[in-house]
């Protein structure tokens, strides 16, 4: 996956996955259609491959200048709408990091909500696009 191309940015990229997204993916591994379960397992595979680094260093190298990490913030303020909760976390990350945050999504509703909140949006590549509620992700440009 060429995340530089997805977010149309150069330089280091921090791919930040909110724990809320991990929870959704974990749930979908066991529920829903066979297609949804397979998509959730496929989305979790790169994370599983890097668990040792994520647990020991707090981040993992995906490729070149792209790292993967989790966002644990915002767990107490969840409102029950996954899109809104994820965007709240993106806004929190943008505020704390004082840098632009790009929300990568294939979901039109998420895209519209992100734009109204003045967050940058990247279209998830078709092979990873959210389909039948599989997943969403956030990318933070360093």
N, C-alpha and C positions, 0 to 999 in steps of 0.2 A: 504494500500500500504506500503510495507516494503522498504523504500528508501535506507536503509543501504544495503540491499541485491542488489538493483538495481545498486548502484554505487560502491558496494563492498568496503565499508569504514565503520569504526566504529567512534563513537563520534558524536558530533553535526553536523547536516546538515542544511544548509540554502537553501531551494528551492526557487530560484529566477526566477520570470517570467518577461521577458521584456514586457513593455507596448505594443510593436509591436505585440507580441503574443496575448495579450488581444484584441487588435484592430482586428486582424485576426479572432479570435474566435467570437467576437461581430458581425463582418460582416457575418460570416458563419452561425450564428444563424438564419439569414433571407434569405440567398441565397443558391443556390445549391440544391442537392437532399435532400429528406427527411432524408436519412441516415446521410448526412453531417450535416444538421441542428441539428439532435438529438445528434450526437457526440460532436458538439460544445457546446450545452446546458449541456451535461453530463460533459464535461471538465470544464465548468464554475461553476458547482454546488458547489464544495468544496470552491471555492473563494467566491461565493455569501453567503455561510453559515458563512463565517468569515469576511465579509465586515466591521462590526463594529470594530473588533480588528484591521484590516488592516488600517482603516481610523483613529483610535485613537492612536494606538501604532506604526504604520508603519510596523508591522509584525503580524502574527497570528501563533498560535501553531497548527501544523497538528497532531503530535503525539510525545510522549516522547521527543526525542532530535531533532525533525524535525520541522523547522519553515518555513513559507511561507512569501515571500515579493515580492514587485514589483521593477523593475529596470526602472527608468525613463530616464537614461542617453542615449545619442546617438541619440536623436530625430532629431537633426539638420543635422546629417551627413548621413542620409539614402540615399542609392543609388538606391533603387527600387527593389533590389533582396532580398527577405525576408531572405533566408538562409545566405547570406553574411552580411546583416544588423544584424541579431541575433548573428552571430559569431563575428562580430566587437564588439558587446556589451559584449560577453563572454570574449573576449580579454581585453576589457576595465576593466571589473570587476576583472579579474585575476591580472591585473596590479595594480589597486587601492587597492585590498584586500591583495595583495602579498601572495596569496594562490592558489592552484590548483582549477580550475573550471572544472567541468565535464558537458559536454553537453549530455543530455538524449534525444535520438531520435530513431525513428524507420525508418527514412528516410536514404537510402543508400547514396544519394548525400550529405546530410548534414553531415553524418558520414565521408565521404571522405574529405570534405572541412575542418572539424574540425581537423582531423588527420594531414592534411598538415599544419595546423596552430599550431601544437603541443599542442592542447587541448586534455584533456582526454575525452573519449566517453563511455557512457553507453547505452546499448540497452534498449529502452523503453519496458516495459512488453507488451505482445501481446494484452492485453485488452485495453491498452492505446496507442499503437503504432500509429504513424501518418499514417492514411489511407485516401486516397483521399483528401489530404491537410487539415486535421482537425487542427493539432496543433503541436507545438514543445515546449520544456521546457529546462530550464537550472537548474542545481543543483550546488550550491557552497558549498564545504566542509569547515566547520569552524575548 
